[in-house]
Amino acid sequence: MNLKNIISFTFVLILAHFHSCKPNTDKMIKQATIVYKDSIFNQKFQMYGPGFTGGDATYSVLLPDGRTVWIFGDTFIGKITPELTRKKTSPMYIRNCFVVQNGIEMSTLHQGKSKEFISMTVPNEVKEGAKTELDIWFWPGDGFIHDNKLKIFMSKFHQAEKGMWGFEFLESVLVEYSLPNLKEVKRTNIPYSKQSGIHFGHALYETKEHLYIYGLKDKKPYVARAKYNNLETTWEYFNGENWVDDITLIKPMLDIDGSEQFSIIKLRGQYVLIIQLGALSRKVSSYISNTPFGPWQNRQILFKTPLLFKNKDIFTYNALAHPQFTKNNELLISYNTNSLKLEDHFTNARIYRPRFMRVPINLIFKK
């Protein structure tokens, strides 16, 4: 075979190899836009007790030693029967707890002795015995690490009227926990949270200079910021155009109706808002911005939360991102499931627990 024929033959082989690889490339592109259930994390939270057997909120914070602390709101503690029902305890549930993930191990943290169920953090009125957590309690928000402490924003509520929806917001509180043992060491009331009615701390974003503190009021997201050495005193508030020190001038950073808890993260050099549209909508959406406070653009509907049970009273809410578990350019997003009827959680213990989806990051930046 002469040199010309060798070159021609080689070129044919290269073309053949290229065409044989093309279907695999197309398959990879197609797979990069598919949202799917994350079976590993879904199995992690199929817990049967003792300890955590169900909860909501589902914030996560990566600790300096590599562990992740999962922060839950209303939580069932106890055991699940082989028939997947839940036995009633006293109290029936607590208002907040931690689940610490250390490798494959998952351990539940709450106060009290082994057979006592007391939230990780309770209001002073409960500590002093004047009231119970049926009367007044803390629901957790987002957390961060600073000065070798875990700091978590908590929203204080009380039962203002009878019924499932009869609770009322009182104020936001910043609670500090020592590391590595996660013991409460300090709590601080947040300035003006009671005056504004904004549930500050339901999302956080950290920069070198500021902690951006997000909250919701009347389904609208707001943002404030503070320097780390002034978290207890001096805050600035975004009025849609500028940062001001008068909280009465604060305005929503985006005109949408969103679920109570949401996430702000940074991906590919841009800021990403992950939020479930509508108070109880099933549409989990993303927005992107060049700043942590907007303007927010390029809305994408990432997925619609699955309803896994034939029960008209079940709803989903509060989708949150967990960027420390990103892999293969896929973001981990959790959402909560609940029922309008408390009794459903005892007849079907599978309802009330977090569920997890994998979302290709390409979908967030789709044009």
PEJOQUI-V865021 format. One record per backbone hydrogen bond with DSSP energy under -1.0 kcal/mol. CO is the residue of the C=O (numbers start at 1). NH is the residue of the N-H. If there is no record, write none. Layout:
co=CO nh=NH
co=CO nh=NH
This chain:
co=2 nh=6
co=3 nh=7
co=4 nh=8
co=5 nh=9
co=6 nh=10
co=7 nh=11
co=8 nh=12
co=9 nh=13
co=10 nh=14
co=11 nh=15
co=12 nh=16
co=13 nh=17
co=14 nh=18
co=15 nh=19
co=16 nh=20
co=17 nh=21
co=18 nh=22
co=21 nh=25
co=22 nh=26
co=23 nh=27
co=24 nh=28
co=25 nh=29
co=26 nh=30
co=27 nh=31
co=28 nh=32
co=30 nh=33
co=31 nh=34
co=36 nh=358
co=37 nh=39
co=38 nh=42
co=39 nh=43
co=40 nh=44
co=41 nh=45
co=43 nh=46
co=45 nh=47
co=48 nh=80
co=51 nh=78
co=54 nh=76
co=56 nh=58
co=56 nh=73
co=59 nh=71
co=61 nh=69
co=63 nh=66
co=67 nh=63
co=68 nh=101
co=69 nh=61
co=70 nh=99
co=71 nh=59
co=72 nh=97
co=75 nh=94
co=76 nh=53
co=79 nh=87
co=81 nh=84
co=84 nh=349
co=85 nh=81
co=94 nh=75
co=96 nh=120
co=97 nh=72
co=98 nh=109
co=99 nh=70
co=100 nh=107
co=101 nh=68
co=102 nh=105
co=105 nh=102
co=107 nh=100
co=109 nh=98
co=111 nh=118
co=113 nh=116
co=118 nh=111
co=123 nh=127
co=124 nh=128
co=125 nh=130
co=125 nh=131
co=126 nh=129
co=132 nh=135
co=132 nh=136
co=135 nh=159
co=137 nh=157
co=139 nh=155
co=142 nh=153
co=144 nh=151
co=149 nh=146
co=150 nh=177
co=151 nh=144
co=152 nh=175
co=153 nh=141
co=154 nh=173
co=155 nh=139
co=156 nh=170
co=157 nh=137
co=158 nh=160
co=158 nh=168
co=163 nh=166
co=166 nh=160
co=166 nh=161
co=168 nh=158
co=171 nh=156
co=172 nh=190
co=173 nh=154
co=174 nh=188
co=175 nh=152
co=176 nh=185
co=176 nh=186
co=177 nh=150
co=178 nh=182
co=183 nh=178
co=186 nh=176
co=188 nh=174
co=190 nh=193
co=192 nh=196
co=193 nh=197
co=198 nh=200
co=201 nh=142
co=202 nh=262
co=203 nh=214
co=205 nh=212
co=210 nh=207
co=211 nh=226
co=212 nh=205
co=213 nh=224
co=214 nh=201
co=214 nh=202
co=215 nh=222
co=216 nh=199
co=217 nh=220
co=219 nh=258
co=220 nh=217
co=221 nh=253
co=222 nh=215
co=223 nh=238
co=224 nh=213
co=225 nh=236
co=226 nh=211
co=227 nh=230
co=230 nh=233
co=236 nh=225
co=237 nh=244
co=238 nh=251
co=242 nh=239
co=244 nh=237
co=246 nh=249
co=247 nh=250
co=254 nh=256
co=257 nh=278
co=263 nh=274
co=265 nh=272
co=267 nh=270
co=270 nh=267
co=271 nh=289
co=272 nh=265
co=273 nh=287
co=274 nh=263
co=275 nh=285
co=276 nh=259
co=282 nh=305
co=283 nh=277
co=284 nh=302
co=284 nh=303
co=285 nh=275
co=286 nh=300
co=287 nh=273
co=288 nh=297
co=289 nh=271
co=297 nh=288
co=300 nh=286
co=303 nh=284
co=309 nh=311
co=311 nh=314
co=313 nh=340
co=315 nh=338
co=317 nh=336
co=320 nh=334
co=322 nh=325
co=323 nh=326
co=327 nh=330
co=329 nh=361
co=330 nh=327
co=331 nh=359
co=332 nh=322
co=333 nh=357
co=334 nh=320
co=335 nh=355
co=336 nh=317
co=338 nh=315
co=341 nh=344
co=342 nh=345
co=343 nh=346
co=343 nh=347
co=344 nh=348
co=346 nh=86
co=348 nh=351
co=351 nh=353
co=355 nh=335
co=356 nh=38
co=357 nh=333
co=358 nh=36
co=359 nh=331
co=360 nh=363
co=361 nh=365
